[in-house]
Amino acid sequence: MELKGLKAWIIYIALDFQYIWPKLRQDDAKYGHKMLDKYESLLRQHDLRPTRQRLLISEILFGCDHRHVTAEQLRSEVADRGGNMSLATIYNTLNQFSDVGLLREIKLEENVTYYDTNNDHHHHFYDPKQSKLIDIPSEQISLDKLPDVPDGQTIDRVDVIIRLS
């Protein structure tokens, strides 16, 4: 018997939710409250609609300590949790999160971009052999002299990336 219409759609959504977000359900049971509410609230505070994709990505990014992640790494983590998202969807979501201040985008080379969940001012070591960023607290870097700023412009911030070999 084939289900049609609204009933089939509701069953599909329920099954999709059950299999795509097992980690969120485990957290709900473990902590006795709805983890989804935490991420839904975070997204709404930044005027983002809490879609399934954004909620799952939020849980992966913000459900632990500060971290640095590429879109490709995030796609792998989404797949590990049973999700199936295109790389374009992940890039779009990461860019939206960056635009509203949830993430900090760090472009290292032409094709290497990391997204940092730590929005406090800090700097980085970059280890290209391990493809890894390491935080440096801002007070550990001293900048004694900066060039004159072009007319009509101001310095927003200075980001230092120290490349390791």
Secondary structure by P-SEA (a helix, b strand, c coil): cccccaaaaaaaaaaaaacccaaaaaaaaaacccaaaaaaaaaaaacccccaaaaaaaaaacccccccccaaaaaaaaaaacccccaaaaaaaaaaaaaaccbbbbbccccbbbbbcccccbbbbbbccccbbbbbccccccccccccccccccccbbbbbbbcc
